[in-house]
Amino acid sequence: MRTTLVALCLISSLAQAGELLDRIVAIVNDDIIMLSELGREAQNLSRQLRNNKTDPMPKRDEVLSTALDRLIAEQLQLHEARRLGISVDEQAVTQAMMQLSQEKNLSLLRFRSRLVEEGVDFDRFQQHVRNRLIINRLIGHEVTSQIQVSKDEIDQELTGQPDQPEVLIPQIAARHILIRTDRTTGDPEARTQLQQLRSRILAGEDFALLARSHSADPGSAVNGGELGWVNPDDMVPEFAVQMRNTPDDQISEPFKTRFGWHIVQVLGKREHNNTQEHTRQLIREQIRMRKAEEARLAYLQRLRGAAYIEIHSDDNPPDA
C-alpha cells in the first residue's frame, strides 16, 4: 500500500483549478477510483457536514482525504463481497428504492423525477443503493453476526447508572385453542369446530383439558393452552386485537390469523413494571452497537492490510 500526503494536496489544488480532464487517482486491488468520483464523494460529504451543522467545517484537504478514504473502503468491501459471493437481486434494490421514496412521501416514479431535477444521475444513484445493500450484507455476515453481549458486560455497564424513569407496559394473561387449516380442514370446518369447543367450555367443560386434546399449538397445548403474561404487541395483530377487546374471564368468538383459527380466553390484565428489563435491553443494544463499530473498523483495517492500494498524484501519473 502506498499513499502520500502530497497526492492529497495535489488533488485539492486540481479540484479548485477549473475544468480538468478526468484521471485515475487511486488503484484498489483490481479497481480504480477516478478524479470525478472523488469530486462527487467530496461534494456529498460536504453536503452532509453542512446538513449536520458541523462547526467548524473541516478544510477542503480534510474533506478530500476523508472522501478518498470512504471510496477506498467501499471498493475494498465490494471486492471482498464479490470474493465471498455476496450479492443482492433486483427486487432488493427496488424495495430499497421504494423505501427511500416513501420516506420522502413520494411515489417511486416521482422520486426518480425529483432526483433528475436535482441533477442526480439516477442509474448512478441506484448503483450506489445496490452497493450499500451489498456492503450491509457483507458487514452483517462477517462482523455483526459475530457480536455477543454477556450478562456480565451488561451488569458492569449498569454499575453507577442513575435511576431510570419507570417503564410500564400492558400485559395480558391468556390461554387459547388453535385449529390449523389444511386440505381436510378448511376455514368453515375450523370455525365450526371452535364454536363447538367454545360452547362446551361455556357449558362447564374444562378449557385446559380441551386445549390439551384439541389445540394444534404444541407450545401451549401441553400447558392447557396457557400463554402466560404476554405483551399484546408481541403477538400477531389479529390476536392482539382479540386479547385487548375480550373482557377478563371471557372467551372470544373464533377468529383467524396466519396460523389458523383460534378462540382465546383472557385471564387478567395488568400494567407490568418493565423498567429493569427495558434498561438492560437499552444497555445491551448500546454495548452491541459499540462493539459492532469497533469490529467493523478492525475488519476494514484487515482488508486494507491485505489489499493493494496505490494513490496517484498529478506528478506521478498512472501507466497508460
C-alpha angles and dihedrals in degrees: 000000000000124000132164133195087216089064092057092048091051091048088052093052092044092051090057097044100083129248113008137177112256115251143165114279099174142014117211112187103299095342132085135213117213128212089243090056090051091050092052092046092049090051091050091049092049090050091051092050091050092047089051089050091237109191122221098024112225118251118266093253089055092049091050092047092051091045091052091048090052092051092048091049090050093051092047092052094045089049090052092046090054090049091052094044094245114155142143129232127232092257091061091050092049092049090051091050091049091051091052091050092048090053086059092044090242135125115248090252092050090045090055091049091050091053091050091048089054091052096254118145103235096206091051091048091050090050089051089054090049091050092050091051091050092048091048090053091048093051091044091052099040103031122013096041087063095053116110130177118204129212089243091056091053092046091050092049090049092056109108094007113144119246112280126226113267114267117204122187128185115248131185128199110215146153129207147184120225127202114188122211122231140148093301099035115053129180095275093050093047092048092048092048091053092046088055092048091048091052091050091051092048088050090058108273117138115265093208094054092049091047091052092051101038112022117104092203103100093190095060104021093077088056094050093266094301118154096181122218108337137172107242089219088066091060129078110276097252092051092047091053092052092048093051095045099045114090120232115285091011129118121227125230114257113285136178132238131166088273095057136266124333146182116201131197117204112217099180148330131224146161106247121208100233097169097116096045091044092050092048091049091052091049091047091053093047091052092045093051092047093049091044092054092047090049092047092053091047090049091052090049090054091050090050092048092054096042136087107238124173125177118201124212121200093258091051103053121186119258112275 
